[in-house]
């Protein structure tokens, strides 16, 4: 609502002044100047300046002078901007009259008029919550909660989240309008409420809130890590000796080619197991499970280069060596042949083609991984091959 200061026409203005002129020009109190109005919840703030030292009181009238409130004015604030609050107002449009007078309440000034809106329960009942595009909670990642927000509309100025943190303390988190994704990593139970903040006018003195409502989260055990971030990396003590001369580089392990036509990752011929290889996740994450896709050609499936037993290690920093004491043990992978001893069956092939999965035993956040191959399906062996690798867990940063 646009605020304004009202003025009368010439004849009306002269009639207002005539009543004061009858008493002489020097006895009436000067009118308030630079009047502004700021709307609020069942109240308004009025600001003004008074330049007359005789102005000791201000009376604010509304509803055709059926209601009023009076304020004392300080001579020390002469010429300064003064603000007063008029409260306990009904929700509607108002026109206020500001009249100054001397300390006895005599010689009232010419009124200054200004209009504005007062907001209340009806306005609050009409307010929408900011819409949520997606909300997910990850119980295995200490109840991490991710919220994707829709674009803000209307008078929205933010969102307030309410949840209990790890210390069981109720925690409030403000989300600004320009934030489209919010992550909460310290939720005790994965339960959250939210409400939306509104300002009906840019100069409003009160923020209005919708009621708190629960966020309905989808529950996900883990998420697939972004393999586009994976990078070749190794400490000097663990050199790469891949069969790179034939295109079997480590990058093939995360190139998205799950079949047997394209090269995967292979150790160089002559490299006996046990054998380690390392790489950088490009992100710090808690790894929950790993899927390994072996080579499925007849000469390699459950035979020579097909890994059978691998221990997995991790580190949050690159400050590691070939000494396992510098690494964190994450778990052990053991390949399975569903049909047991004997020829490879179609069921064996389908099982391996889907990726052999295992769960880690430690969910500590890491960035660097070390795979230590202990056995292949035929031992001794001097080649290890993996076509593709999927990692699942929770990104920390």
Residue pairs with C-beta under 8 A, 6 or more apart in sequence:
1 39
1 93
1 115
1 116
1 117
1 201
3 36
3 37
3 114
3 115
3 116
4 114
4 115
5 35
5 112
5 113
5 114
6 95
6 113
6 114
6 115
7 13
7 113
8 16
16 110
16 111
17 110
20 27
20 28
20 107
20 110
23 107
27 107
28 107
28 108
28 109
28 110
29 52
29 54
29 55
29 100
29 101
29 102
29 107
29 108
29 109
30 50
30 51
30 52
30 54
30 55
30 100
30 109
31 100
31 109
31 110
31 111
31 112
32 48
32 49
32 50
32 55
32 58
32 98
32 100
32 109
32 112
33 48
33 49
33 50
33 51
33 112
34 47
34 48
34 49
34 81
35 46
35 47
35 48
35 98
35 112
35 114
36 46
36 47
36 48
36 114
37 44
37 45
37 46
37 96
37 114
37 115
37 116
38 44
38 45
38 46
38 47
38 116
38 203
38 204
38 205
39 116
39 117
39 118
39 119
39 200
39 201
39 203
39 204
39 205
40 118
40 119
40 204
40 205
40 206
41 119
41 120
41 206
41 208
42 87
42 88
42 89
42 90
42 91
42 118
42 119
42 120
43 85
43 86
43 87
43 88
43 89
43 118
43 205
43 206
44 85
44 86
44 89
44 94
44 96
44 116
44 118
44 205
45 83
45 84
45 85
45 205
46 60
46 83
46 84
46 85
46 86
46 96
46 98
46 114
47 81
47 82
47 83
48 58
48 81
48 82
48 98
48 112
49 79
49 80
49 81
49 82
50 58
50 73
50 77
50 78
50 79
50 82
50 100
51 78
51 79
52 100
52 109
53 75
53 78
54 102
54 107
55 73
55 100
55 101
55 102
55 109
56 72
56 73
56 75
56 101
56 102
56 103
57 70
57 71
57 72
57 73
57 100
57 101
57 102
57 103
57 105
58 70
58 71
58 72
58 73
58 84
58 98
58 99
58 100
59 68
59 69
59 70
59 71
59 98
59 99
59 100
59 101
59 105
59 108
60 68
60 69
60 70
60 71
60 84
60 86
60 96
60 97
60 98
60 99
61 67
61 68
61 96
61 97
61 99
61 111
62 68
62 86
62 89
62 94
62 95
62 96
62 97
63 94
65 97
69 86
70 105
71 84
73 82
73 100
86 96
89 118
90 118
90 120
91 118
91 119
91 120
91 121
91 122
91 123
92 117
92 118
93 115
93 116
93 117
93 118
94 115
94 116
94 117
94 118
95 113
95 114
95 115
96 113
96 114
96 115
96 116
97 111
97 112
97 113
98 111
98 112
98 113
98 114
99 108
99 109
99 111
99 112
100 108
100 109
101 107
101 108
101 109
117 200
117 201
119 200
119 204
119 206
119 208
123 200
123 208
124 208
124 209
124 210
127 155
127 196
127 198
127 208
127 209
127 210
128 153
128 154
128 156
128 196
128 210
129 194
129 195
129 196
129 210
129 213
130 149
130 150
130 152
130 156
130 159
130 196
131 149
131 150
132 147
132 148
132 149
132 150
132 215
133 148
133 149
133 150
134 146
134 147
134 148
134 218
135 145
135 146
135 147
135 148
135 215
135 216
135 217
135 218
136 145
136 146
136 217
136 218
136 219
136 220
137 143
137 144
137 145
137 146
137 187
137 190
137 217
137 218
137 219
137 220
138 144
138 145
138 146
138 220
138 221
138 222
138 223
138 394
139 190
139 219
139 221
140 221
140 222
140 288
140 363
140 394
141 222
141 286
141 363
141 393
141 394
142 166
142 185
142 186
142 187
143 187
143 188
143 189
143 190
144 183
144 184
144 185
144 187
144 394
145 163
145 183
145 184
145 187
145 190
145 192
145 215
145 217
146 181
146 182
146 183
147 161
147 181
147 182
147 183
147 184
147 192
147 215
148 180
148 181
149 159
149 175
149 179
149 180
149 181
149 182
152 177
154 198
155 198
155 199
155 200
156 177
156 196
156 197
156 198
157 177
157 197
157 198
157 199
157 207
158 174
158 175
158 176
158 177
158 196
158 197
159 174
159 175
159 194
159 195
159 196
159 197
160 172
160 173
160 174
160 175
160 194
160 195
160 196
160 197
160 209
161 172
161 173
161 174
161 175
161 182
161 184
161 192
161 193
161 194
162 170
162 171
162 172
162 173
162 192
162 193
162 194
162 195
162 212
163 170
163 171
163 173
163 184
163 187
163 188
163 191
163 192
163 193
164 170
164 171
164 187
164 188
164 189
164 191
165 171
165 186
165 187
165 188
166 186
166 187
166 188
167 188
168 188
171 186
173 182
173 184
175 182
184 192
185 396
190 217
191 214
192 214
192 215
192 217
193 212
193 213
193 214
193 215
194 212
194 213
194 215
195 209
195 210
195 211
195 212
195 213
196 209
196 210
197 207
197 208
197 209
198 207
198 208
198 209
198 210
199 207
199 208
200 208
221 288
222 288
222 289
222 392
222 393
222 394
223 392
223 393
223 394
223 395
224 390
224 391
224 392
225 281
225 283
225 285
225 287
225 391
225 392
225 393
225 395
226 282
226 283
226 395
227 254
227 256
227 389
227 390
227 391
229 281
229 282
229 283
230 253
230 254
230 279
230 280
230 281
230 282
231 279
231 280
231 282
232 240
232 249
232 250
232 251
232 279
232 280
233 278
233 279
233 280
233 318
233 368
234 240
234 277
234 278
234 279
235 278
235 318
235 320
235 321
235 322
237 321
237 322
237 323
238 276
238 277
238 278
238 321
238 322
238 370
240 250
240 277
241 267
241 268
241 271
242 248
242 249
242 250
242 265
242 266
242 267
242 268
242 277
243 266
243 267
243 268
243 269
243 383
244 268
246 263
246 266
247 263
248 263
248 264
248 265
248 266
248 385
249 263
249 265
250 265
250 277
250 279
251 265
252 262
252 263
252 264
252 265
252 387
253 264
253 265
253 279
253 386
253 387
253 388
253 389
254 388
254 389
255 262
255 388
256 388
257 264
257 387
257 388
258 293
258 353
258 387
258 388
259 387
260 295
260 296
260 297
260 387
264 293
264 295
264 385
264 386
264 387
264 388
265 277
265 385
265 386
265 387
266 305
266 383
266 384
266 385
267 275
267 277
267 382
267 383
267 384
267 385
269 382
269 383
270 382
271 382
271 383
271 384
272 380
272 381
272 382
273 373
273 374
273 375
273 376
273 379
273 380
273 381
273 382
273 384
274 372
274 373
274 374
275 372
275 373
275 384
276 322
276 370
276 371
276 372
276 373
277 370
277 371
277 373
278 368
278 369
278 370
278 371
279 368
279 369
280 318
280 367
280 368
281 366
281 367
281 368
281 369
281 391
282 367
283 367
283 395
283 396
283 397
284 316
284 365
284 366
284 367
284 395
284 396
284 397
285 365
285 366
285 367
285 391
285 393
285 394
285 395
285 396
286 363
286 364
286 365
286 366
286 393
286 394
286 396
287 314
287 330
287 360
287 363
287 366
287 369
287 391
287 392
287 393
288 359
288 360
288 363
288 392
288 393
288 394
289 357
289 358
289 359
289 360
289 391
289 392
289 393
290 312
290 331
290 333
290 357
290 358
290 360
290 389
290 390
290 391
290 392
291 355
291 356
291 357
291 389
291 390
291 391
291 392
292 307
292 310
292 333
292 335
292 355
292 356
292 386
292 389
293 352
293 353
293 355
293 356
293 386
293 387
293 388
293 389
293 390
294 300
294 301
294 306
294 307
294 335
294 352
294 356
294 385
294 386
294 387
295 301
295 305
295 306
295 385
295 386
295 387
296 349
296 352
296 353
296 387
298 344
300 306
300 385
301 344
301 348
301 349
301 352
302 335
302 337
302 344
302 348
302 352
302 377
303 377
303 378
304 376
304 377
304 378
304 381
304 383
305 376
305 381
305 383
305 384
305 385
306 335
306 352
306 376
306 377
306 385
307 333
307 335
307 373
307 375
307 376
307 384
307 385
307 386
308 334
308 335
308 375
308 376
308 377
309 332
309 333
309 334
309 335
309 373
309 374
309 375
310 332
310 333
310 371
310 372
310 373
310 374
311 329
311 331
311 332
311 333
311 371
311 372
311 374
312 329
312 330
312 331
312 332
312 333
312 360
312 369
312 370
312 371
312 372
313 324
313 327
313 328
313 329
313 330
313 369
313 370
313 371
313 372
314 327
314 328
314 330
314 362
314 364
314 366
314 367
314 368
314 369
314 370
315 326
315 327
315 328
315 366
315 367
315 368
315 370
316 364
316 365
316 366
316 367
316 368
317 367
317 368
318 368
319 326
320 326
320 327
320 368
320 370
324 372
327 370
328 362
328 364
328 366
329 361
329 362
330 360
330 361
330 362
330 364
330 366
330 369
331 358
331 359
331 360
331 361
331 362
332 358
332 361
333 356
333 358
334 358
335 356
335 377
336 351
336 356
337 344
337 348
337 377
338 345
338 347
338 348
338 351
339 345
339 347
339 348
355 388
355 390
363 393
365 396
373 384
376 383
376 384
